[in-house]
Amino acid sequence: MTAAVTAISVSRVQVDLFRRMTAGEKSALVEQMFEESRELARCGIRERHPGYGLDEVEHALHRLWVGDALADKAWPNFTHLRP
């Protein structure tokens, strides 16, 4: 079996599993993936900026997700932290 055929087979199984999931199961899966992506982003921020504390990491994460302009409006008291 080639890699392309395997990928197609796996994709079909995955689509079938998604179709069988309830709306609540799909929602829980999306929430889990969202939280995992946020934690991965936090790890990257801590790697790039080991001196950041917990609040600074969270602020840098918000800046990464919403952009500088919105982050500055939402959190005007924070300094401009680089994600």
Backbone as JSON, one array per atom type, in Angstrom:
{
  "sequence": "MTAAVTAISVSRVQVDLFRRMTAGEKSALVEQMFEESRELARCGIRERHPGYGLDEVEHALHRLWVGDALADKAWPNFTHLRP",
  "N": [[0.84, -1.18, 0.0], [0.58, 2.2, -0.84], [1.79, 5.4, 0.4], [0.01, 7.43, -0.25], [-2.41, 6.05, -0.71], [-2.79, 4.98, 1.82], [-3.11, 7.34, 3.31], [-5.52, 8.27, 2.24], [-7.22, 6.2, 3.03], [-7.07, 6.42, 5.83], [-8.12, 8.97, 6.13], [-10.75, 8.57, 5.29], [-11.7, 6.86, 7.31], [-11.45, 8.6, 9.48], [-13.28, 10.64, 8.78], [-15.62, 9.15, 8.84], [-15.71, 8.51, 11.57], [-16.04, 11.1, 12.65], [-18.56, 11.7, 11.63], [-20.15, 9.99, 13.08], [-20.03, 10.99, 15.61], [-21.61, 12.72, 18.31], [-23.07, 16.03, 18.57], [-22.23, 17.17, 20.96], [-19.94, 15.65, 21.53], [-18.31, 16.4, 19.39], [-18.03, 19.11, 19.95], [-16.66, 18.98, 22.4], [-14.28, 17.85, 21.52], [-13.29, 19.88, 19.83], [-12.92, 21.88, 21.75], [-10.92, 20.68, 23.32], [-8.82, 20.52, 21.42], [-8.43, 23.25, 20.98], [-7.57, 24.13, 23.53], [-5.21, 22.64, 23.72], [-3.75, 23.75, 21.63], [-3.39, 26.33, 22.6], [-1.79, 25.79, 24.84], [0.46, 24.78, 23.59], [1.27, 27.1, 22.25], [1.85, 28.68, 24.5], [4.08, 27.26, 25.47], [5.92, 27.79, 23.43], [6.18, 30.56, 23.74], [7.3, 30.69, 26.32], [9.69, 29.39, 25.78], [10.94, 31.15, 24.01], [11.05, 33.41, 25.6], [12.28, 33.15, 28.4], [12.33, 34.63, 30.73], [9.8, 35.63, 31.23], [7.03, 35.92, 33.42], [4.09, 34.16, 34.74], [1.79, 35.82, 34.25], [2.79, 37.47, 32.26], [3.32, 35.64, 30.22], [0.7, 34.82, 29.65], [-0.37, 37.27, 28.77], [1.23, 37.74, 26.51], [0.37, 35.58, 25.01], [-2.33, 36.29, 24.57], [-1.87, 38.57, 23.03], [-0.71, 37.37, 20.82], [-2.87, 35.88, 19.82], [-4.97, 37.78, 19.36], [-3.83, 39.99, 18.22], [-1.77, 42.98, 18.09], [-3.04, 45.57, 18.14], [-5.71, 45.18, 19.13], [-5.1, 43.88, 21.53], [-3.72, 45.91, 22.89], [-5.82, 47.71, 23.29], [-7.56, 46.18, 24.86], [-6.02, 45.47, 27.08], [-4.68, 47.86, 28.38], [-2.85, 48.51, 30.39], [-0.74, 46.77, 30.35], [2.59, 46.25, 29.36], [4.02, 46.36, 26.07], [4.41, 43.3, 25.19], [6.41, 40.88, 23.58], [5.27, 38.11, 21.71]],
  "CA": [[0.0, 0.0, 0.0], [1.39, 3.42, -0.91], [1.48, 6.42, 1.4], [-1.19, 8.16, -0.69], [-3.57, 5.18, -0.47], [-2.94, 4.91, 3.28], [-3.65, 8.62, 3.75], [-6.92, 8.31, 1.84], [-7.93, 5.25, 3.89], [-7.15, 7.02, 7.17], [-9.03, 10.11, 6.02], [-12.12, 8.03, 5.23], [-12.03, 6.38, 8.65], [-11.6, 9.77, 10.33], [-14.54, 11.28, 8.42], [-16.68, 8.28, 9.35], [-15.77, 8.7, 13.02], [-16.61, 12.41, 12.9], [-20.0, 11.64, 11.32], [-20.82, 9.22, 14.13], [-19.97, 11.72, 16.87], [-22.71, 13.65, 18.62], [-22.66, 17.44, 18.59], [-21.49, 17.38, 22.21], [-18.6, 15.05, 21.38], [-17.54, 17.26, 18.48], [-17.73, 20.33, 20.69], [-15.62, 18.65, 23.37], [-13.04, 17.64, 20.75], [-12.82, 21.2, 19.42], [-12.43, 22.55, 22.96], [-9.65, 20.05, 23.67], [-7.81, 20.94, 20.45], [-8.17, 24.66, 21.23], [-6.75, 24.23, 24.74], [-3.88, 22.1, 23.41], [-3.05, 24.73, 20.79], [-3.0, 27.43, 23.5], [-0.66, 25.33, 25.66], [1.62, 24.72, 22.69], [1.7, 28.49, 22.07], [2.5, 29.08, 25.76], [5.41, 26.63, 25.5], [6.75, 28.55, 22.51], [6.46, 31.86, 24.35], [8.26, 30.46, 27.42], [10.98, 29.03, 25.17], [11.53, 32.37, 23.45], [11.17, 34.45, 26.63], [12.32, 32.44, 29.68], [12.17, 35.56, 31.85], [8.4, 36.01, 31.42], [6.25, 35.26, 34.46], [2.81, 33.59, 34.28], [0.94, 36.87, 33.69], [3.4, 37.94, 31.01], [3.08, 34.6, 29.21], [-0.71, 34.91, 29.24], [-0.56, 38.49, 27.99], [1.86, 37.5, 25.21], [-0.54, 34.66, 24.3], [-3.47, 37.09, 24.09], [-1.37, 39.42, 21.95], [-0.52, 36.49, 19.68], [-4.17, 35.45, 19.3], [-5.87, 38.84, 18.9], [-3.06, 41.03, 17.54], [-1.29, 44.07, 18.93], [-3.98, 46.68, 18.29], [-6.79, 44.79, 20.03], [-4.53, 43.6, 22.85], [-3.44, 47.2, 23.52], [-7.1, 48.28, 23.73], [-8.15, 45.34, 25.9], [-5.14, 45.45, 28.25], [-3.83, 49.04, 28.21], [-1.85, 48.64, 31.44], [0.38, 45.87, 30.11], [3.57, 46.72, 28.39], [3.97, 45.66, 24.79], [5.23, 42.09, 25.29], [6.52, 40.12, 22.33], [4.97, 36.68, 21.85]],
  "C": [[0.89, 1.25, 0.0], [0.95, 4.4, 0.17], [0.2, 7.17, 1.04], [-2.45, 7.35, -0.42], [-3.84, 5.09, 1.02], [-3.57, 6.19, 3.8], [-5.13, 8.73, 3.41], [-7.74, 7.39, 2.74], [-8.12, 5.83, 5.29], [-8.14, 8.17, 7.16], [-10.48, 9.63, 6.01], [-12.58, 7.54, 6.6], [-12.29, 7.56, 9.57], [-12.93, 10.48, 10.04], [-15.71, 10.46, 8.95], [-16.84, 8.43, 10.86], [-16.4, 10.05, 13.37], [-18.12, 12.41, 12.66], [-20.78, 10.92, 12.42], [-20.85, 9.96, 15.47], [-21.21, 12.6, 17.05], [-22.16, 15.07, 18.58], [-21.84, 17.74, 19.85], [-20.08, 16.81, 22.15], [-17.72, 15.89, 20.47], [-17.12, 18.54, 19.18], [-16.61, 20.09, 21.7], [-14.26, 18.46, 22.69], [-12.44, 18.98, 20.31], [-12.25, 21.95, 20.61], [-11.07, 21.99, 23.37], [-8.53, 20.49, 22.72], [-7.44, 22.41, 20.66], [-7.26, 24.83, 22.44], [-5.33, 23.71, 24.49], [-3.09, 23.07, 22.54], [-2.59, 25.92, 21.63], [-1.79, 27.02, 24.34], [0.6, 25.22, 24.81], [2.16, 26.14, 22.44], [2.4, 29.01, 23.32], [3.92, 28.51, 25.85], [6.38, 27.39, 24.6], [7.14, 29.9, 23.09], [7.48, 31.7, 25.47], [9.64, 30.11, 26.89], [11.7, 30.27, 24.65], [11.83, 33.43, 24.5], [11.18, 33.79, 28.02], [12.15, 33.35, 30.89], [10.73, 35.98, 32.11], [7.79, 35.22, 32.57], [4.93, 34.75, 33.89], [1.92, 34.65, 33.63], [1.48, 37.36, 32.35], [3.22, 36.92, 29.89], [1.64, 34.67, 28.72], [-0.97, 36.15, 28.39], [0.05, 38.33, 26.59], [0.98, 36.56, 24.37], [-1.74, 35.43, 23.75], [-3.05, 37.96, 22.92], [-1.19, 38.6, 20.67], [-1.86, 36.16, 19.02], [-4.97, 36.59, 18.7], [-5.15, 39.97, 18.17], [-2.75, 42.19, 18.47], [-2.34, 45.14, 19.18], [-5.1, 46.34, 19.28], [-6.27, 44.51, 21.44], [-4.23, 44.9, 23.59], [-4.72, 47.86, 24.02], [-7.67, 47.5, 24.91], [-7.34, 45.37, 27.2], [-4.18, 46.63, 28.18], [-2.72, 49.17, 29.25], [-0.66, 47.71, 31.27], [1.35, 46.51, 29.12], [3.45, 45.87, 27.13], [4.94, 44.47, 24.84], [5.25, 41.35, 23.96], [6.12, 38.66, 22.58], [6.13, 35.9, 21.31]]
}
